[in-house]
Structures are given as C-alpha cells and as structure tokens.
Amino acid sequence: GFGFHIQTRNGGHFVKKLKKNSPADLAGMLVNDQLVGVDGVDVRLKEHDEVVETILSGTGKGKAILVIDPKSKAELLEEFFGNSKAAGVKMSGGEDFQLSLRLLTMDRGPNG
C-alpha cells in the first residue's frame, strides 16, 4: 500500500497512522492531514469505504492525493470567516487557499 491509514471524524477524512519511510511519508503526508481529493476526485463528502476504494482503485501504481493540514485549515477558516471553528470550507477560491493545500504524489510500496 501507500503506508497510511485514514479515520473519518468531524465530517472529514484524516490521516490516522503513517508508516515511517512509506510512500506517503516520503511524499510529505502528515498525521492529521485531511484528505480532500484523490486523483482529481473530491472525497470530502464520500463515505469512509468510498474514500478507501478511491485510494486503492486504478491499475497504475501512482496516486495524487490532495491534503490540507489542520493548522492551514484553521488559518483559512480564520481568514475567510473570522472564526476558526466555522464549518464548511468551500474547496475552491483564491491563490492563498491553493497555497495552503498540498498535492502529494506517490507510488505504491513493494507490497501492493
């Protein structure tokens, strides 16, 4: 696999565990990153099983996973809404928002 596990909580999909030196770790993924897209597919409103299936699907070895870390998300909420506890970030917008997202590309590890 890619060396990470996700957990669905608070209406989002977050990196729960990350294996050291795994493809995900080497790509720059961090524990508590929120997954927002996989290979161009918006996964924010998908069920947990659907997100896992999207990550594991495809015949190629590579994946492009769009994540946002909690600190950047809080800063964005503060900037756009004036309240870091506001709900529902619109995942499109200006340059500042895009700079806070990270697109990680990785290949599957040797075991799948």
N, C-alpha and C positions, 0 to 999 in steps of 0.2 A: 504494500500500500504506500501511502504518502507519509505515514508516520504521525498522524494526529487523530484525535477523537473530538467530536463535537457534542455539545449539550444544548438542548433547546430550553430557554428560560426567558422570562420577561418579554415574550413576543419576538425573540431573535434566536439566531444560531451562533453559538460561541465556541471557540476552541477551548476544550476542557483539559486535554492532555496533549503533550507534544514530545515525541521521542527525540532525544538528542542526536544530532548529526543525520536526521532523517531528511528526505527531500523537502518536506515542509519547513523544518528547522533551517536548513541551508538556504531556502528561498526567502527567509526572513519572517516567517509566521511567528506569532507570539501567543502565549496562553492568554485567554480573554479577548483575543481579536474577534470581532463579529463578522461572520461571512455574509456578504450581501450579493455576491454574484459568482457563478461558476460557468466558465466557458461562454460568457455572454448571456447567461440565463439569470434573471433576477430570482434569488431564492429567499428573499426576505419574508414572503407570505406563504412559503411552502411548508408542509408538514416535515417533521424530522426525517421520516423514512424517505420522503421525496428528495430531500437535500442529499442524503447519503447516496441514494440511487444516482442522482445527477453527478456527484463526485466520482462514483465508481463506473459510470457508464462511458461508452465510447470504446473504439477499438485502438486508438492511439495511446501511447504511454503518457503523453503530456497533458497537463491541466493548467488553466489560467483561473486563479481564484482571487476575487476582489474582496478585500477585508478593510475594516476600519477598526482602529484600536479605541478602547473606552475613553482615553484622555482626549483624543481628537474629536470623538463624538460629543463629549461633554462641551468642548470648546466650540464646536459648531452649533450645538443647541443654544449655548450662551450667546453666541454671535447673532444667530438668526432669530431667536425667540426671547432672549434676555433671561432665560431660565434653564439651567442645565438639567432640570428634571422634566422638561416638556416632553411630550410624547410625539412620535411620528415624524421622523425626518424625511423630507422629500429627497429622494436619491438622484436628483439632477440639479443643476444650478451652476453657479459661477466658478471661477478659477480657484478661489480659496477652498471650496469644498473638494474639488478634484485633487488638490494638492494634499488633502488630509486622507485620501484613500490610497491604498497600496495594492497594486496588481502583482500578484505572485505567480510566477510560472515555475512548474516543477515536473519532473518525470517520476513515474512510479519507481519504487525501490525494487531491489532484485527479487523480492518475494511476492511481487504482484502489483 
